[in-house]
Amino acid sequence: MNGSLMKYNIVAIIAGIGFTLVIVGAIVIIPDLLVNIPTEPNGNNGNHNGDKFTIGSRIASYIESRSSDILFTWSYNNSIVNVNFTYQVGDYVDGVLTYGSHINGSVANVSLVGVFGSQTEEISSSTLDSIFTKFEIAIEDLNETSDTITGLGDITPCPPTFVWDIAFNDNTSISLMYSKDQHVLAAINGTWTASEYGLSGEDIIEFPQFEYEYHSQEVPLPFLILDETAEQHVLDAVNTYVDLVSGPF
């Protein structure tokens, strides 16, 4: 599956950073996710066990080692965003963007973006940090992948329960995709780019685009099978995310 899978035209005005992001998903998924993820823990590994080389531990260690490089996160086209936040604001929400470091001990920004435009508030970076930690704890022991769920087309119902794109400052990215109905979690790495885009009048915005490319049609996406304990950690992470976003609005 090459080319464009889905497109979005969404404007998010981020308070305190002086520019606007238009998030456009021209999404093509990488099947060989782990090609660029270290085979051994790298960087600051925190509480992760250096002796673990499960797929989940490699993903968790990679995300943690890149924590200081995170520029923003984006969540869209999933049931948490489309249902929970739409109900919360009483109007359709396309996506949620957080901007700012989750490890600087101060504040970050969160924006709800939808047909109403955008709403932006400050959030605690420590709470954002706890979401990353819960996802890392959830997956670090996981190594078994699904034989039946190997791509987006296998996720039912669609859209998935939760999708979270994590954008790094070197234009690489990693996305977490969770299905509560099928008890699986995938991590998909890729890239994002940005270019100037003109709106009405003289407004110029940055235009990011997430891209995930197939290197081989025959290599499946590694959807990790969640046991009961791991899934509870994922649900805790998602619930904390919902509380974080819901709090300011």
C-alpha positions in Angstrom: 0.0 0.0 0.0 1.9 3.0 -1.3 0.8 6.6 -1.6 -1.9 8.3 0.5 -4.2 6.3 2.8 -6.0 9.2 4.4 -5.9 13.0 4.3 -6.8 15.7 6.8 -6.9 19.5 6.6 -6.8 20.6 10.2 -5.5 23.9 11.7 -4.3 24.0 15.3 -3.4 27.4 16.8 -0.8 26.6 19.6 -0.7 29.2 22.4 2.7 30.6 23.3 4.7 29.3 20.3 3.7 31.9 17.8 2.8 29.7 14.8 0.0 27.4 13.6 0.3 23.8 12.6 -1.8 22.2 9.9 -1.7 18.5 10.6 -2.1 16.4 7.4 -1.9 12.7 7.5 -0.7 11.3 4.2 -0.3 8.0 6.0 1.5 4.9 4.6 2.4 2.4 7.2 5.9 0.9 7.8 5.7 -2.9 8.1 9.3 -3.5 9.2 8.8 -1.2 12.2 11.8 -2.4 14.1 14.5 -1.8 11.5 15.3 1.6 13.0 14.7 0.7 16.6 17.9 -0.3 18.5 18.4 -4.0 19.2 19.7 -3.0 22.7 18.4 -0.2 25.0 19.9 3.1 24.1 20.2 6.4 25.9 18.4 7.0 29.2 16.6 3.8 29.9 15.2 4.8 33.3 13.7 1.7 35.0 13.8 -0.5 32.0 15.7 -3.7 32.5 18.7 -3.7 30.3 18.7 -7.5 30.1 15.3 -7.5 28.3 15.4 -7.6 24.5 11.7 -8.2 23.9 10.1 -6.2 21.0 8.2 -4.2 23.6 11.4 -3.4 25.6 13.1 -2.3 22.5 10.2 0.0 21.6 9.9 1.4 25.2 13.7 2.0 25.4 13.7 3.7 22.0 10.8 6.1 23.0 12.5 6.9 26.4 15.9 7.5 24.8 14.2 10.0 22.4 12.1 11.8 25.1 14.2 15.0 25.0 13.7 15.1 21.2 9.9 15.1 21.3 8.5 18.2 19.6 4.8 17.5 19.7 2.2 14.6 19.8 -0.9 14.3 17.7 -4.0 12.1 18.1 -6.7 11.8 15.5 -9.2 9.4 13.7 -9.7 7.1 16.7 -12.7 6.5 19.0 -11.1 8.4 22.0 -10.9 11.5 19.9 -14.0 11.1 17.7 -16.3 10.1 20.5 -14.9 11.1 23.9 -13.7 14.6 23.1 -16.5 15.3 20.6 -19.0 14.6 23.4 -17.0 16.7 25.8 -17.0 19.9 23.7 -20.4 19.3 22.0 -18.9 19.6 18.5 -16.9 17.3 16.3 -13.3 17.0 17.2 -10.8 16.0 14.5 -7.8 15.7 16.7 -5.8 16.7 19.8 -2.3 18.2 19.7 0.1 18.6 22.6 3.1 20.8 22.1 6.1 21.0 24.5 8.5 18.8 26.4 7.0 16.3 28.8 10.3 16.1 30.8 11.0 19.8 31.5 9.0 19.8 34.7 7.0 22.8 33.7 4.1 23.2 31.3 3.1 22.3 27.8 0.2 23.2 25.5 -2.8 21.1 24.4 -5.2 22.0 21.5 -8.5 20.5 20.5 -9.0 20.9 16.8 -12.3 20.5 15.0 -15.1 22.1 13.0 -15.2 24.8 15.6 -11.6 25.8 14.9 -9.3 25.2 17.8 -9.1 25.7 21.6 -5.7 25.8 23.3 -4.8 25.6 27.0 -1.8 24.9 29.2 -1.2 21.5 30.7 1.2 19.9 33.2 4.2 18.3 31.5 4.5 15.9 34.5 1.1 14.5 33.7 2.2 14.1 30.0 5.3 12.4 31.2 3.2 9.9 33.2 1.4 8.9 30.0 4.6 8.0 28.3 5.8 6.0 31.4 2.5 4.0 31.5 2.8 3.1 27.8 6.4 2.1 28.3 5.6 -0.1 31.3 2.7 -1.6 29.4 4.8 -2.9 26.5 8.2 -3.6 27.9 7.6 -7.3 28.6 5.7 -8.0 25.3 7.2 -10.1 22.6 4.3 -12.1 21.0 2.8 -10.6 17.9 -0.6 -11.4 16.3 -0.8 -13.8 13.3 -4.2 -12.5 12.3 -3.8 -8.8 12.8 -1.0 -7.6 10.6 -2.2 -4.4 9.2 -4.7 -1.5 9.5 -7.3 -3.4 7.4 -7.4 -6.1 10.2 -8.4 -3.6 12.9 -12.2 -3.9 13.6 -14.1 -1.9 14.4 -12.3 0.9 12.7 -11.0 3.4 13.6 -8.9 2.0 16.4 -9.5 2.8 20.1 -6.5 5.1 20.2 -3.7 6.4 17.9 -0.9 8.6 19.2 1.7 10.1 16.8 4.9 11.2 18.5 7.0 13.7 16.4 10.7 14.1 17.1 12.7 17.3 16.4 14.7 15.6 13.7 11.6 14.9 11.6 11.4 11.2 12.6 8.3 9.9 14.4 6.7 6.9 16.0 3.0 6.2 16.4 1.2 4.0 18.9 -2.0 2.2 17.7 -4.2 0.4 20.2 -7.3 -1.7 19.7 -9.3 -2.5 22.8 -11.6 -4.9 20.9 -8.7 -7.0 19.6 -6.3 -6.5 22.6 -3.3 -5.4 20.4 -0.9 -2.5 20.3 1.4 -1.6 17.4 4.3 0.9 17.3 4.9 2.3 13.8 8.0 4.5 13.0 8.3 6.9 10.2 9.0 10.6 9.4 7.2 13.9 9.3 8.0 17.0 7.3 6.8 20.6 7.3 6.5 23.3 4.7 5.1 26.8 4.6 1.4 27.0 3.7 -0.7 30.1 3.0 -4.1 30.7 4.5 -6.5 33.5 3.6 -4.9 36.9 3.7 -1.3 37.0 4.7 -1.3 34.2 7.3 1.5 31.7 6.7 1.5 28.5 8.7 3.8 25.4 9.0 2.4 22.4 7.2 3.6 19.0 8.8 3.0 15.7 7.1 3.4 12.3 8.6 4.7 9.6 6.2 5.2 5.9 6.9 6.5 3.9 3.9 6.3 0.2 3.0 9.7 -1.3 2.4 8.1 -4.7 1.6 4.5 -5.6 0.9 5.1 -9.0 2.4 6.3 -7.9 5.9 3.4 -7.6 8.3 3.0 -4.9 11.0 4.0 -6.2 14.4 0.8 -5.9 16.5 1.9 -6.9 20.0 -0.6 -9.1 21.9 -1.6 -7.5 25.2 -2.0 -9.7 28.2 -4.4 -8.6 31.0 -1.8 -6.7 32.9 -0.3 -5.0 29.9 -3.7 -4.0 28.7 -4.6 -2.5 32.0 -1.5 -0.3 31.8 -2.5 0.8 28.3 -6.0 1.7 29.5 -4.5 3.6 32.4 -2.3 5.5 29.9 -5.3 6.3 27.7 -7.5 7.3 30.6 -4.7 9.6 31.9 -4.5 11.1 28.4 -8.3 11.7 28.4 -8.1 13.3 31.9 -5.1 15.5 30.8 -7.0 16.8 27.7 -10.4 17.1 29.4 -9.1 19.0 32.4 -8.4 22.4 30.9 -11.5 22.5 28.7 
